[in-house]
Every structure is written in C-alpha cells, then in structure tokens.
C-alpha cells in the first residue's frame, strides 16, 4: 500500500493542471487536492450525523443493473455530445444551483439536448466529480430503494451533502455511515461482492475490519475484495484500471511491457482470474489495451450501452473490439473530450440513477456440466412492492442455434420460481435464459438483456451435477420450502459441507457432517424473513438451493 502522504502529493501535482468547464465559466477544482485543501484535511469527517444501518438483507445494485437516468453536474465536465446521446436514450439529471438553472437550460437546449428527458436537481456543489460524492443507491430487503451516504474524502462541504440533498428531494431514505470513501474507488457485483483499492483502508483511522463491517452493514457487502493499487498514479481509484461488467465478468486495463504499471496490472488480473465470482466460478477477466495515455475502463455502463471514453489514438479501435467481445450485443458508444485523462475520464464525472421500481431476477447459473436427466432452473424474482408480476418464463434451446422453447416458471412461494429443462442425450449443449415482466411495463432478463446478449449454458454427459431433490444426488431437503422453524437436509450418508448465505451474499451459517447426520440450520433470533441460499459441497461438487425463511422479523 502506498503511504497516504504519497497519494496526497501526487494528487496535488495533478491539480496544478487547471481545467475549465465546457461552457468556459468556471475553473474546475481538480479530482485531487488543491494546495489550499491540504490545509483543511481535518475537515473530512464529522460533517453529518451517522444513522443506523439499513435493515439486514440490503443490497447494492451493480452499475450494470436497471437505471432510469444519468447524473452530471453544471457547470459541465463532459461534452454536450454525450448529454445529447444520454437524453435521447434515458433521463438526464443535472445538479445545478437555482441561480444557474436558466443558463444551464438554455445552453443544454441550444446544444441539442432533449429537454423533455432532462431534469434538474437544485443544489450547490464544489466540483464536477459526481462519481466520487454522489449517492450510492441501495435496495432494501422489501425491494424499495435507499441511499448510502458516507464522508466524501475531500474537504468539499457542498459535495459532501449531495446524497442527503437528493434523498430529501426525491423522498428516498438515506443511511449515513462515518466511513471515509469515494465513488471512484468502488465497484459492486450486485450480489454481495464489491471491490476497491486499499485507499479505503488508508483513509480511515479505524481497523480494516471496521471498514469491512461498515460495508457489510450499510451495503450488504459480504465479500469485500481490496487490492493494492497497481498504478503509479495520484488517485488510487479502482475505476482507473478495472470495471465489473456482470456478476462474473470484469475488464482490466493492460499496458505495454515497457510501462511501469505493466507487472502490477498483470499480477492483479491474474489474481482476479483465480477469485470466485458470486456465481461460484472464477471471474472471467477481459483485457483492454492502453498505451498508457488512455483509460478505456473509465466509462459508464448504462443499461445496454457502454459509453467508452476515447483519445483519438490508434488504440481506440482495439479498445472498442475488446468491449464488444466482453459485452456482446451491447451498444459501445464512444465519447471524446479533450479534458479526459487516463485516470480521470467519463466515469469520474457521471453516475447512474438506479431504477427505483426495479424488477429483479436473481439466479445462480447451473453448473456447466450436467447429467442427462431433466435440469431444474430456479430463480428469485421480485417486482417493486407497488407492482405485481405478469410474466416469469424460462427459455431454452439446444445446439447453440435456432428458436428457444418457452416454459412458464412455477411459483414455489417467497419469490422463488422454478421450471425444468428436459433431459437430453449426452454431449448436448443447452442454452437458457430467464425473463420476467410486471404490470408497470417493466421487463428484465437473466442474463441481463438476453436474448440480445449472451446466455447461460451447460453440456450434458453420462454423469454430471444434478439439482438438489434429484434422487441421484442423494441429498434431500426434509423441511418444507418456505420454512418457518429449521431447514434440514439428509445427506444420503455422504460427507457434506453446507454454507447458508442471505440475499446480499453474506455468510450466515456453516455446518458439516461426515456422513449420516442431518444438516440443519435454525435461524437465530432477529434473523429476517426472506430468501437464503444453501450451498452444499459434496463429492467434489457444489450445488445450491434457494430457500425462503418465513419465521423472522423484518
């Protein structure tokens, strides 16, 4: 880990290169520190009263999940062309003071921005870096939305208040922690696993375990992967060199061997490729090449579009191809702006507004090797409490081409839905995806945006990993599902390790048996009702089952 004083000095050096707003009316404060701000570091912390954490089972959606808008700040640090594209495809939110709103409106309108899809958040700010100080949206256990608020790691009081201002303006509950953090140094898988550099540990004067616990309590982060920063930069933000694209896909910057960051980036990319993703298999690590001046991962993933910053260099075409390979079926929209730097581009200056009424599918893909018996596909599907489901379907096909067959998934209670894919002869490739819709007109898929993107798949064989409940596996759930007392599994006389996770991915129970004993979990006092995941390891295989606990308090 770099000493904090080194990071501060490097940030100060970067700040010597002034940038002006797009409209030319404001000399922008840097993403790093100014010399004057270094005399006010003591102001970071204690700027608001911390609140209690949200209810257990909170979840922090991934950037890739459903969003209804994009947030920027006026005066601007992004080009008008980007805002025109955004406003023609989603809602544009502009943070602006009341005295500047009229000027902002006319300037945006004259630039061709779709003002029908543009709204204003009236607030004062210090800087353009809405990624770093803006609200982190969270999903509460009942499916409603909240906002996570933290101490922004700069002595910029107006910026620091923005999550609270937006929460009050939009009627969203705000949960405030005293943790010092910044949005550019954080990315979420959406399933309880998140990543940062160890800057987050350096900037908090509490033990690392305290930081991890705050992330768990306020965001539902059960696995917090914290890396030494591989770049010799001034900022130490993870969004300068990597980006989570899906719950098992991540893009990592790649430098030429002659670059001083080359070895460290290769090491962290290799490490990530060995780490378990929320789906239970290793992360799929993709690479995008930069000569050292381009920061292609510092773009914005908004629904089915990746807004990728470019530098008009010879490396741009290969970078576009890299993201097309990692995100097949997505729109890769390039954004050029002379103010972008390799460690400060589009992502730093924007933030998604996550869908407040999102329809969510949670599904762990089945193992890629299956037997020839029918395969049960299970998912947790939840609309917003104000809405009701109108569709919940499984789609599958064989051979990698042709039309998908569609079957309705049956409700098992507690938001769990199941359907079976028929058995096929050994050596058959099966592809599948799940869709859902609700009465608000929302629809979603798993994987997201399927069938326009990729699918889940498996290949049948003479042997394979069958689903729980199949007699050939020898593990049987004895308790009802949903259950209200204890959850029990008979192991068929085999050694089994069972781990139970809540909906946010937090491990809540672990047990094992060498043979005939029944595996049991009795939720403790205060355990909330909701969806849990029982993951059982036996005979070198891993299988999982979604279960619903109805006996807790919420």
VOGU-3710 file (C-alpha; in Angstrom, 3 decimals, decimal comma):
1> xxxxxxxxxx> 0,000/0,000/0,000  1,308/3,449/-0,899  1,738/5,848/2,029  -1,164/8,296/2,252  1,248/11,224/2,052  2,459/9,938/-1,355  -1,113/9,824/-2,635  -1,771/13,363/-1,413  1,405/14,744/-3,018  0,611/13,068/-6,339
11> xxxxxxxxxx> -2,935/14,434/-6,199  -1,521/17,906/-5,595  0,781/17,601/-8,608  -2,184/16,648/-10,801  -4,116/19,671/-9,542  -1,521/22,047/-10,978  -3,029/21,453/-14,432  -6,230/23,503/-14,382  -9,317/22,522/-16,370  -12,160/24,821/-17,300
21> xxxxxxxxxx> -15,818/23,856/-17,568  -17,250/23,099/-21,003  -19,045/26,453/-21,031  -15,859/28,261/-20,027  -17,372/29,956/-16,971  -15,626/28,058/-14,151  -12,088/26,950/-13,441  -12,779/23,468/-12,138  -11,359/22,151/-8,905  -9,258/19,050/-9,575
31> xxxxxxxxxx> -10,230/15,494/-8,794  -7,227/15,520/-6,437  -6,418/18,075/-3,753  -5,529/21,716/-4,140  -2,749/23,203/-2,019  -5,352/25,089/-0,006  -7,353/21,917/0,623  -4,311/20,205/2,079  -4,537/22,699/4,948  -8,136/21,557/5,629
41> xxxxxxxxxx> -7,830/17,784/5,713  -9,056/17,879/9,301  -12,479/18,879/7,944  -13,003/15,394/6,456  -15,249/13,564/8,900  -17,961/14,599/11,307  -19,863/16,624/8,718  -23,164/14,854/9,371  -24,698/12,608/11,996  -24,374/8,872/11,203
51> xxxxxxxxxx> -27,608/6,873/11,171  -28,377/3,277/11,968  -27,662/0,882/9,086  -30,482/-0,228/6,801  -32,302/-3,486/7,625  -30,326/-6,705/7,240  -30,561/-8,037/3,693  -29,752/-4,728/1,992  -28,198/-4,993/-1,476  -26,088/-2,587/-3,512
61> xxxxxxxxxx> -27,035/-2,939/-7,212  -24,291/-3,212/-9,810  -23,709/-0,433/-12,322  -24,927/-2,861/-14,998  -28,410/-3,148/-13,484  -31,555/-1,270/-14,474  -31,111/2,504/-14,393  -33,541/5,281/-15,290  -31,108/8,143/-15,756  -27,617/9,595/-15,717
71> xxxxxxxxxx> -26,477/12,315/-13,327  -23,990/15,122/-14,095  -23,185/18,495/-12,562  -23,377/22,028/-14,021  -21,050/23,721/-14,996  -20,076/20,692/-17,024  -17,021/18,497/-17,242  -18,428/16,292/-20,025  -19,107/17,176/-23,680  -22,534/18,203/-24,924
81> xxxxxxxxxx> -22,468/15,368/-27,474  -22,536/12,860/-24,621  -25,501/14,591/-22,997  -27,381/14,630/-26,317  -26,904/10,871/-26,600  -27,938/10,287/-22,984  -31,040/12,468/-23,205  -32,217/10,675/-26,348  -31,994/7,284/-24,641  -32,724/7,851/-20,950
91> xxxxxxxxxx> -33,314/10,649/-18,435  -30,601/13,245/-17,847  -30,304/14,730/-14,362  -28,274/17,915/-13,910  -27,202/19,158/-10,474  -27,242/22,948/-10,642  -27,763/25,958/-8,389  -31,020/27,875/-8,699  -29,131/30,940/-9,943  -27,598/28,953/-12,815
101> xxxxxxxxxx> -30,581/26,812/-13,785  -31,825/29,167/-16,503  -28,375/29,406/-18,083  -27,958/25,644/-17,909  -31,352/25,070/-19,512  -30,740/27,369/-22,461  -27,209/26,090/-23,008  -28,318/22,468/-22,999  -31,247/23,211/-25,267  -29,050/25,100/-27,739
111> xxxxxxxxxx> -26,638/22,171/-27,805  -29,423/19,818/-28,913  -30,092/18,079/-25,591  -33,582/16,566/-25,380  -35,064/18,757/-22,673  -38,172/16,574/-22,399  -35,899/13,950/-20,850  -33,907/16,410/-18,721  -34,477/17,274/-15,084  -32,656/19,454/-12,567
121> xxxxxxxxxx> -31,518/18,803/-9,015  -31,230/22,191/-7,326  -28,163/22,171/-5,101  -24,807/23,808/-4,655  -21,672/21,802/-5,424  -17,930/22,340/-5,277  -16,881/20,142/-8,198  -17,916/18,059/-11,210  -16,947/14,688/-9,673  -20,430/13,263/-9,092
131> xxxxxxxxxx> -18,996/9,737/-9,216  -16,955/10,433/-6,115  -19,510/12,273/-3,975  -22,883/11,300/-5,440  -25,454/8,916/-3,889  -24,884/5,162/-3,813  -28,302/3,615/-4,383  -29,203/0,535/-2,361  -32,105/-1,905/-2,471  -33,756/-2,621/0,865
141> xxxxxxxxxx> -34,995/-6,126/1,748  -38,571/-5,301/0,694  -37,461/-4,138/-2,755  -37,715/-0,401/-2,092  -34,813/1,980/-2,612  -32,479/3,711/-0,207  -29,324/5,825/-0,439  -25,985/5,125/1,215  -24,171/8,239/2,399  -20,542/8,451/3,523
151> xxxxxxxxxx> -17,849/11,004/4,301  -16,505/12,129/0,919  -12,706/12,011/1,051  -12,263/15,674/0,148  -12,815/18,827/2,265  -15,636/19,957/-0,030  -18,706/20,566/2,123  -21,266/21,167/-0,648  -20,292/17,993/-2,499  -20,428/16,046/0,748
161> xxxxxxxxxx> -24,099/16,918/1,252  -25,364/15,809/-2,176  -26,572/12,301/-1,183  -28,641/13,825/1,625  -29,948/16,611/-0,634  -31,076/14,110/-3,279  -32,594/11,768/-0,712  -34,652/14,599/0,735  -35,684/15,911/-2,694  -36,755/12,508/-4,011
171> xxxxxxxxxx> -38,183/11,084/-0,778  -35,627/8,278/-0,516  -34,381/7,218/2,943  -30,679/7,995/3,496  -28,443/5,760/5,601  -25,269/7,530/6,695  -22,015/5,941/7,832  -18,944/7,731/9,168  -16,722/5,750/6,782  -14,479/7,905/4,554
181> xxxxxxxxxx> -14,890/6,763/0,963  -15,194/7,871/-2,651  -17,286/6,512/-5,515  -14,402/6,173/-7,946  -12,779/3,657/-5,637  -15,705/1,266/-5,508  -17,495/-1,178/-7,781  -20,212/-3,682/-6,981  -21,178/-7,030/-8,473  -24,737/-6,503/-7,222
191> xxxxxxxxxx> -24,619/-9,822/-5,353  -22,770/-9,025/-2,155  -19,249/-8,851/-3,586  -17,547/-5,485/-4,131  -14,052/-4,228/-4,875  -11,831/-1,240/-4,009  -8,166/-0,402/-3,689  -6,629/-0,211/-0,230  -7,012/3,561/-0,327  -10,225/2,909/1,611
201> xxxxxxxxxx> -8,183/1,408/4,451  -5,569/4,192/4,331  -8,139/6,975/4,602  -9,974/5,564/7,622  -8,331/5,711/11,025  -10,227/2,598/12,117  -9,084/-1,038/11,743  -9,589/-2,648/8,342  -12,144/-4,951/9,940  -14,216/-1,910/10,922
211> xxxxxxxxxx> -14,222/-0,742/7,294  -15,317/-4,187/6,123  -18,105/-4,254/8,704  -19,403/-0,838/7,640  -19,551/-2,056/4,030  -21,445/-5,127/5,167  -23,866/-3,268/7,440  -24,758/-0,433/5,061  -24,355/-2,081/1,630  -24,706/-5,807/2,233
221> xxxxxxxxxx> -21,138/-6,442/1,058  -20,216/-9,882/2,369  -17,068/-10,234/0,266  -15,047/-7,024/0,076  -12,024/-7,558/-2,168  -9,456/-4,835/-1,529  -6,338/-4,613/-3,724  -3,105/-2,637/-3,582  -3,381/-0,107/-6,392  -1,392/-1,389/-9,409
231> xxxxxxxxxx> -0,982/2,043/-10,976  1,667/4,583/-10,090  -0,932/7,328/-10,103  -2,083/10,132/-7,864  -5,623/8,902/-7,277  -5,623/5,161/-6,370  -9,173/4,652/-7,622  -10,177/1,211/-8,848  -12,221/2,666/-11,720  -8,980/3,860/-13,323
241> xxxxxxxxxx> -7,929/0,298/-14,161  -10,861/-2,111/-13,898  -14,612/-2,399/-14,332  -17,150/-5,023/-13,290  -19,344/-5,713/-16,337  -21,537/-8,540/-14,976  -21,595/-10,705/-11,832  -18,817/-12,862/-13,292  -17,178/-10,563/-15,883  -14,554/-7,908/-15,268
251> xxxxxxxxxx> -12,427/-5,761/-17,578  -8,852/-4,926/-16,552  -6,565/-2,416/-18,235  -3,461/-3,783/-19,964  -0,272/-1,811/-20,527  2,755/-2,485/-22,770  5,582/-4,414/-21,059  7,715/-1,282/-21,039  5,172/0,621/-18,915  5,924/0,857/-15,159
261> xxxxxxxxxx> 2,390/-0,365/-14,338  2,629/-3,467/-16,558  3,772/-6,044/-13,998  1,383/-4,938/-11,268  -1,605/-4,901/-13,630  -0,747/-8,377/-14,908  -0,466/-9,637/-11,350  -3,838/-8,266/-10,270  -5,541/-9,526/-13,457  -4,134/-12,997/-12,825
271> xxxxxxxxxx> -5,249/-12,830/-9,205  -8,789/-11,864/-10,197  -8,945/-14,801/-12,617  -8,465/-17,161/-9,660  -11,037/-15,470/-7,402  -14,539/-16,869/-7,100  -17,283/-14,709/-8,581  -20,757/-14,536/-7,000  -21,799/-17,285/-9,426  -19,401/-19,708/-7,763
281> xxxxxxxxxx> -16,898/-19,975/-10,605  -13,830/-17,799/-11,240  -14,185/-14,312/-12,654  -13,941/-14,073/-16,430  -11,208/-11,470/-16,838  -11,150/-9,472/-20,059  -8,360/-7,090/-21,046  -8,319/-3,775/-22,907  -5,010/-2,417/-24,161  -3,797/1,111/-23,441
291> xxxxxxxxxx> -0,538/2,693/-24,421  -0,569/4,463/-21,062  -2,463/7,607/-22,005  -5,911/6,047/-22,472  -8,229/4,965/-19,660  -10,825/2,940/-21,539  -12,282/1,282/-18,416  -13,240/4,698/-17,008  -16,522/4,738/-18,910  -20,171/4,487/-17,917
301> xxxxxxxxxx> -22,166/1,256/-18,213  -25,795/2,340/-18,529  -28,338/-0,397/-19,223  -27,373/-1,949/-22,588  -24,878/0,784/-23,542  -21,248/1,239/-22,593  -20,184/4,861/-23,022  -16,460/4,436/-23,623  -14,055/7,390/-23,460  -11,624/7,575/-26,367
311> xxxxxxxxxx> -8,490/9,588/-27,037  -8,448/9,532/-30,852  -5,353/7,317/-30,848  -4,537/4,161/-32,746  -5,552/2,097/-29,726  -9,206/3,165/-29,881  -10,419/0,550/-32,450  -8,916/-2,356/-30,481  -10,484/-1,000/-27,280  -13,908/-0,907/-28,916
321> xxxxxxxxxx> -13,420/-4,504/-30,054  -12,378/-5,535/-26,534  -15,601/-4,229/-25,018  -17,666/-5,727/-27,847  -16,128/-9,113/-27,011  -16,807/-8,727/-23,295  -20,312/-7,282/-23,761  -21,719/-8,945/-26,910  -24,958/-7,321/-28,007  -24,349/-4,103/-26,062
331> xxxxxxxxxx> -24,003/-0,726/-27,718  -20,447/0,580/-27,458  -20,789/4,363/-27,783  -17,557/6,343/-27,863  -17,121/9,720/-26,173  -14,215/12,060/-26,895  -13,402/15,065/-24,730  -10,125/16,950/-24,559  -10,381/17,212/-20,774  -10,239/13,454/-20,223
341> xxxxxxxxxx> -7,128/11,882/-18,697  -6,262/8,197/-18,393  -7,091/8,343/-14,672  -9,970/10,808/-14,978  -12,499/10,360/-17,741  -16,212/9,758/-18,167  -16,890/7,514/-15,189  -15,449/10,045/-12,742  -17,868/12,716/-13,953  -21,131/10,736/-14,186
351> xxxxxxxxxx> -23,349/8,484/-12,095  -26,310/6,234/-12,878  -29,660/6,874/-11,263  -30,781/3,329/-10,492  -34,381/2,315/-11,175  -36,380/2,999/-8,031  -39,057/0,478/-9,076  -36,729/-2,147/-10,495  -37,853/-5,662/-11,356  -35,077/-8,031/-10,278
361> xxxxxxxxxx> -34,139/-11,612/-11,162  -31,546/-13,357/-9,018  -30,297/-16,655/-10,412  -27,135/-18,665/-9,963  -26,384/-20,396/-13,272  -26,330/-24,176/-13,076  -23,012/-25,965/-13,374  -21,769/-26,177/-16,953  -21,635/-29,972/-16,778  -24,954/-31,736/-16,204
371> xxxxxxxxxx> -26,271/-35,268/-16,449  -28,817/-36,433/-18,990  -31,743/-36,064/-16,559  -34,043/-33,027/-16,570  -32,451/-29,941/-15,017  -34,402/-27,710/-12,646  -33,796/-23,985/-13,098  -34,582/-21,846/-10,073  -34,677/-18,067/-9,669  -35,756/-15,441/-7,185
381> xxxxxxxxxx> -37,938/-12,881/-8,981  -39,086/-9,743/-7,216  -41,002/-6,738/-8,527  -41,158/-3,499/-6,579  -43,801/-3,772/-3,806  -46,053/-1,365/-5,730  -46,073/-3,691/-8,757  -47,111/-7,268/-9,496  -45,546/-9,886/-11,737  -47,236/-10,543/-15,069
391> xxxxxxxxxx> -44,677/-12,951/-16,548  -41,977/-15,368/-15,367  -40,599/-17,612/-18,084  -37,675/-19,900/-18,837  -36,363/-20,107/-22,390  -34,029/-22,856/-23,624  -32,646/-24,384/-26,801  -30,065/-26,975/-27,839  -27,214/-26,912/-30,310  -26,357/-23,232/-29,996
401> xxxxxxxxxx> -28,799/-22,039/-32,683  -32,474/-21,946/-33,528  -35,630/-20,956/-31,696  -35,891/-21,028/-27,916  -38,634/-23,080/-26,304  -40,514/-21,210/-23,567  -41,996/-22,627/-20,376  -43,701/-20,809/-17,529  -41,778/-20,908/-14,260  -43,910/-22,079/-11,345
411> xxxxxxxxxx> -44,122/-20,120/-8,109  -42,690/-22,033/-5,166  -43,533/-19,269/-2,688  -41,431/-16,458/-1,270  -40,445/-15,138/-4,691  -38,887/-18,451/-5,789  -39,775/-19,692/-9,285  -38,833/-22,992/-10,900  -39,073/-24,724/-14,264  -37,436/-27,759/-15,786
421> xxxxxxxxxx> -35,384/-28,175/-18,923  -35,961/-31,691/-20,297  -33,190/-34,238/-20,240  -31,093/-34,651/-23,378  -28,617/-37,196/-24,670  -25,009/-36,906/-23,594  -22,959/-34,280/-25,392  -25,887/-31,885/-25,942  -25,213/-28,182/-25,487  -28,107/-26,405/-23,792
431> xxxxxxxxxx> -28,517/-22,621/-23,637  -31,098/-20,879/-21,482  -32,206/-17,534/-20,072  -34,982/-16,254/-17,816  -37,389/-13,365/-18,377  -39,869/-11,549/-16,159  -42,334/-8,693/-16,538  -44,635/-6,714/-14,255  -47,738/-4,552/-14,529  -45,702/-1,312/-14,701
441> xxxxxxxxxx> -44,449/-2,309/-18,155  -41,009/-3,242/-16,884  -39,309/-6,352/-18,183  -35,948/-7,868/-17,428  -33,895/-10,939/-18,203  -31,139/-13,089/-16,749  -28,517/-12,671/-18,103  -29,411/-9,004/-18,486  -30,743/-8,034/-21,927  -30,924/-11,642/-23,154
451> xxxxxxxxxx> -31,592/-12,882/-25,799  -29,766/-9,919/-27,337  -26,586/-10,623/-25,391  -25,288/-13,948/-24,032  -26,955/-16,967/-22,410  -26,342/-19,398/-19,600  -25,308/-22,803/-20,877  -24,355/-26,337/-19,931  -23,410/-29,565/-21,669  -24,955/-32,922/-20,841
461> xxxxxxxxxx> -22,926/-36,039/-20,201  -23,141/-39,517/-18,761  -22,503/-38,050/-15,326  -22,999/-34,560/-14,044  -24,188/-32,387/-11,207  -27,900/-32,835/-10,735  -30,134/-30,462/-8,854  -30,987/-30,845/-5,198  -34,031/-33,020/-4,865  -32,918/-35,398/-7,631
471> xxxxxxxxxx> -32,525/-38,860/-6,040  -29,279/-39,489/-7,945  -27,604/-36,768/-5,937  -28,506/-38,371/-2,648  -29,234/-35,102/-0,851  -32,835/-34,379/0,076  -34,394/-31,325/1,665  -36,504/-32,631/4,560  -38,024/-29,346/5,656  -40,703/-27,525/3,682
481> xxxxxxxxxx> -39,753/-24,613/1,450  -40,675/-21,972/2,543  -39,875/-22,973/6,153  -40,536/-21,285/9,482  -38,567/-23,338/12,011  -35,454/-25,191/10,869  -34,061/-26,015/7,451  -32,918/-29,641/7,179  -31,123/-31,758/4,590  -30,499/-35,522/4,583
491> xxxxxxxxxx> -27,104/-36,231/3,068  -27,501/-39,823/1,922  -24,606/-40,973/4,063  -22,029/-38,749/2,401  -19,788/-36,060/3,835  -21,294/-32,652/3,094  -20,328/-29,083/3,926  -23,257/-26,640/3,981  -22,998/-22,864/3,865  -26,022/-20,584/4,094
501> xxxxxxxxxx> -25,951/-17,081/2,610  -28,513/-14,304/2,830  -29,791/-12,454/-0,245  -26,906/-9,968/-0,066  -24,302/-12,750/-0,215  -23,346/-12,638/3,479  -22,432/-15,973/5,055  -24,840/-16,541/7,959  -24,270/-20,217/8,816  -21,841/-23,042/8,137
511> xxxxxxxxxx> -22,064/-26,706/9,132  -20,727/-30,073/8,024  -21,349/-33,760/8,566  -19,057/-36,740/7,946  -21,932/-38,970/6,956  -25,365/-39,941/8,254  -26,195/-36,874/10,332  -28,865/-34,451/9,191  -27,622/-30,983/8,293  -29,724/-28,349/9,985
521> xxxxxxxxxx> -29,920/-24,576/10,215  -32,176/-22,856/12,718  -32,141/-19,080/12,137  -31,335/-17,156/15,249  -33,434/-14,538/16,983  -33,613/-11,452/14,802  -32,839/-13,263/11,534  -35,077/-11,558/8,962  -37,570/-13,416/6,837  -36,578/-13,642/3,221
531> xxxxxxxxxx> -34,565/-15,550/0,664  -31,459/-17,504/1,651  -29,157/-19,729/-0,376  -27,977/-23,126/0,871  -24,731/-24,106/-0,861  -23,651/-27,722/-0,320  -20,282/-29,219/-1,229  -20,118/-32,993/-1,682  -18,010/-35,426/-3,682  -16,030/-32,531/-5,111
541> xxxxxxxxxx> -19,176/-30,865/-6,487  -21,088/-27,779/-5,415  -24,854/-27,421/-5,613  -27,190/-24,748/-4,313  -30,804/-24,287/-3,366  -32,798/-21,123/-2,762  -34,896/-21,328/0,391  -37,383/-18,939/1,948  -37,497/-18,326/5,697  -40,867/-17,087/6,954
551> xxxx> -40,328/-17,091/10,694  -38,203/-13,995/11,182  -38,825/-10,353/11,939  -38,316/-7,544/9,450
//
